[in-house]
Amino acid sequence: MRSGFCDESLGVVVIGEEARRRFKRPLGRLYRPDELAHLLSEVKKGLGGGARLITVGDRVTEFFLGAGLRPKLSIIDRREKRGKFGRTRVEEFDRLVVVRNDAGTINFRLCPLIREALESPGSTVFLVVGEEDLTAAAAILAANEGDYVAYGQPGEGVVLCSVSTSLINTVASILGLTG
């Protein structure tokens, strides 16, 4: 089941300070560097059960590619901690789509593109002009329950979210999308 919160009619939403503060806390389980083997085991188990993997961020995407796991969708911006990221292997994906998401915003016009990427055969990488950080929220809202969204937690590790109704409602609440 997919949520109705990832609605392109919302356009580009500027994320306020309170929401930014809340998004700085992990939305899922934080795997520290010494726990990454366990993270891979968890994801492999889920993928075997039909879950799809969405990665947000260059370092996280490269981590999974290096471990032999190609995400269904990756969202990258070729930057890390405001500096350039060496190189993300976009050639390992079936499709490359250039999208826009400005810093401090979520472009909800990405929602149909995210859904299309998840439903299409093969894998897709979105190369973001701007900043990809907050697109993890849109990915969570657009994904199906049981899918995984993985993103980096700067200086701490990798956050793995298993999409659930509870997580979708949390993200929608942070964004002020609920009644």
C-alpha positions in Angstrom: 0.0 0.0 0.0 1.3 3.5 -0.9 0.5 6.7 1.0 -1.4 9.6 -0.6 1.0 12.1 1.0 3.5 12.3 -1.8 1.4 14.6 -4.0 3.0 16.5 -6.8 0.3 19.3 -6.4 2.2 20.3 -3.3 4.9 21.7 -5.6 8.1 22.8 -3.9 7.8 23.0 -0.1 10.4 25.0 1.9 11.2 23.1 5.1 11.0 25.2 8.2 13.5 25.1 11.1 11.4 22.8 13.4 11.0 20.2 10.6 14.7 20.5 9.8 15.5 19.9 13.4 13.2 16.8 13.5 14.7 15.4 10.3 18.2 15.6 11.8 17.1 12.7 14.1 17.2 9.3 12.4 13.8 8.2 11.0 14.9 4.5 11.1 17.6 2.4 12.7 21.1 4.0 12.7 23.8 1.6 11.8 27.2 2.8 12.9 30.3 1.9 10.8 31.1 -1.2 12.9 27.5 -2.5 12.2 27.4 -2.2 8.4 27.7 -5.9 7.9 24.5 -6.4 9.9 22.9 -3.6 7.8 23.8 -5.5 4.6 22.4 -8.8 6.1 19.1 -7.0 7.0 18.7 -5.5 3.5 19.6 -8.7 1.7 16.9 -10.5 3.8 14.3 -7.9 2.9 15.2 -7.8 -0.8 14.7 -11.6 -0.9 11.2 -11.0 0.5 10.3 -8.5 -2.3 11.3 -5.2 -0.7 12.9 -2.6 -2.9 15.9 -0.5 -1.8 16.0 3.2 -2.3 19.2 5.0 -1.4 19.7 8.7 -0.8 23.2 10.2 -0.9 26.3 9.4 -2.8 28.2 7.7 0.0 25.3 5.4 0.9 24.7 4.6 -2.8 28.4 3.7 -3.3 28.4 1.6 -0.1 25.6 -0.6 -1.4 27.0 -0.7 -5.0 30.4 -1.7 -3.5 28.6 -4.5 -1.6 27.1 -5.8 -4.8 23.6 -4.5 -4.1 22.2 -2.2 -6.8 19.3 -0.1 -5.4 16.0 0.1 -7.3 16.3 3.9 -7.0 19.2 6.0 -5.9 19.0 9.8 -5.4 22.4 11.5 -5.5 23.8 15.0 -6.0 27.6 14.3 -6.3 28.2 16.2 -3.1 29.0 15.2 0.5 29.0 17.5 3.5 28.8 20.5 1.2 31.9 19.4 -0.8 32.3 17.4 -4.0 31.9 13.6 -3.8 34.5 11.8 -5.9 32.5 9.6 -8.2 29.2 7.7 -8.0 29.0 4.8 -10.5 25.9 6.0 -12.4 26.7 3.6 -15.2 25.6 0.7 -13.0 22.0 1.9 -13.3 19.6 1.3 -16.2 18.4 4.9 -16.3 19.8 8.3 -15.3 17.3 11.1 -14.7 18.3 14.6 -13.9 16.0 16.3 -11.4 15.9 19.5 -9.4 15.6 19.9 -5.6 16.9 23.1 -4.1 18.6 23.1 -0.7 16.2 23.3 2.2 13.2 22.1 0.1 11.3 19.1 -0.9 10.2 19.1 -4.6 7.0 17.1 -4.5 7.0 17.2 -8.3 9.5 14.3 -7.9 6.7 12.1 -6.5 5.5 10.7 -9.9 9.1 10.3 -11.0 9.9 8.3 -7.9 6.8 6.1 -8.3 7.6 5.6 -12.0 11.2 4.6 -11.1 10.0 2.1 -8.5 7.4 0.5 -10.9 9.6 0.4 -14.0 11.8 -2.6 -14.8 15.5 -2.1 -13.9 17.1 0.5 -11.8 17.2 4.3 -11.8 19.5 7.0 -10.5 18.3 10.5 -10.0 21.1 13.1 -10.3 19.8 16.1 -8.3 20.7 19.6 -9.4 20.6 21.3 -6.0 20.6 19.1 -2.9 19.3 15.6 -2.3 19.2 15.4 1.5 15.5 16.0 2.1 14.3 13.9 -0.8 14.5 10.9 1.6 11.2 12.2 3.0 9.6 12.2 -0.5 11.0 8.7 -1.1 9.5 7.4 2.1 6.1 8.9 1.2 6.2 7.5 -2.3 7.4 4.0 -1.5 5.4 0.9 -0.7 5.1 -0.5 2.8 8.0 -2.9 3.3 10.4 -1.0 1.0 13.7 0.2 2.4 15.0 3.8 2.3 18.6 4.2 3.3 20.4 7.5 3.8 23.5 8.8 5.5 23.5 10.3 9.0 26.6 12.7 8.8 29.4 11.6 11.0 27.4 8.7 12.5 26.5 6.0 9.9 23.7 4.8 7.7 20.0 5.1 8.6 17.8 2.3 7.3 14.1 2.9 7.2 11.6 0.1 6.6 8.6 1.9 5.2 5.5 1.4 7.3 2.2 3.3 7.9 3.7 4.6 11.2 6.8 5.9 9.4 4.8 7.5 6.6 2.5 9.2 9.2 5.6 10.4 11.1 7.1 12.0 8.0 3.7 13.5 7.0 3.3 14.9 10.5 6.8 16.5 10.4 6.0 18.1 7.1 2.6 19.4 8.3 0.7 17.2 5.8 -1.7 15.8 8.4 -5.0 17.3 9.6 
